């Protein structure tokens, strides 16, 4: 049984994927898109996709810490640019 939430979520995902398709078409050549499709529909490509979330979770804390450590300097530079507005 589909709930209102499930229906709306499916609609959102369709819209996002449609937008992504247009962006991909603007950036990649047809040959590149074909190769990507072939990769991600292959057993190895499906394995890569399955592990991608784990990969992001593994390195994300390092990226966050790096950004956190640089924020004071970046904020100071931003304040110099915008002044006391």
C-alpha positions in Angstrom: 0.0 0.0 0.0 1.4 3.4 -1.0 1.1 6.1 1.5 0.9 9.8 0.7 4.5 10.2 2.0 5.6 7.3 -0.3 3.8 8.8 -3.3 5.3 12.2 -2.6 8.8 10.8 -2.1 8.5 8.9 -5.3 7.5 12.1 -7.1 10.4 14.0 -5.6 12.8 11.3 -6.7 11.4 11.3 -10.2 11.8 15.1 -10.4 15.4 15.0 -9.1 16.4 12.2 -11.4 14.9 14.1 -14.3 16.9 17.2 -13.4 20.0 15.0 -13.0 19.4 13.5 -16.4 19.4 17.0 -18.0 22.5 18.1 -16.2 24.3 14.8 -17.2 23.3 15.3 -20.8 24.7 18.8 -20.7 28.0 17.7 -19.2 28.7 14.2 -20.5 29.0 13.0 -24.1 26.7 10.2 -25.3 29.7 7.9 -25.3 30.5 8.7 -21.7 26.9 8.2 -20.7 26.8 4.9 -22.4 29.9 3.8 -20.6 28.5 4.9 -17.3 25.3 3.0 -18.0 27.3 -0.1 -18.9 29.4 0.2 -15.8 26.5 0.7 -13.3 24.5 -2.1 -14.8 27.4 -4.5 -14.6 28.1 -6.6 -11.5 31.2 -4.6 -10.7 29.3 -1.3 -11.1 26.5 -2.5 -8.9 29.1 -3.4 -6.3 30.7 0.0 -6.5 27.2 1.7 -6.1 26.4 -0.5 -3.1 29.7 0.5 -1.4 29.5 4.2 -2.2 27.5 5.2 0.9 30.0 3.3 3.1 32.9 5.1 1.3 31.3 8.5 1.9 30.6 7.7 5.6 34.2 6.6 6.0 35.8 9.8 4.8 33.1 12.3 5.7 34.3 12.9 9.3 37.8 13.8 7.9 36.3 16.3 5.5 34.1 17.8 8.3 37.1 18.1 10.7 39.2 19.7 8.0 36.4 22.3 7.3 35.9 22.9 11.0 39.6 23.5 11.5 39.7 26.0 8.6 36.5 27.9 9.4 38.1 30.6 11.7 40.5 31.6 9.0 37.8 31.5 6.3 35.4 33.5 8.4 38.0 36.1 9.0 38.6 36.4 5.3 34.9 36.7 4.6 34.6 39.5 7.2 37.4 41.3 5.5 35.6 41.1 2.2 32.1 42.2 3.4 33.3 44.6 6.1 31.0 45.5 9.0 27.8 45.3 7.0 
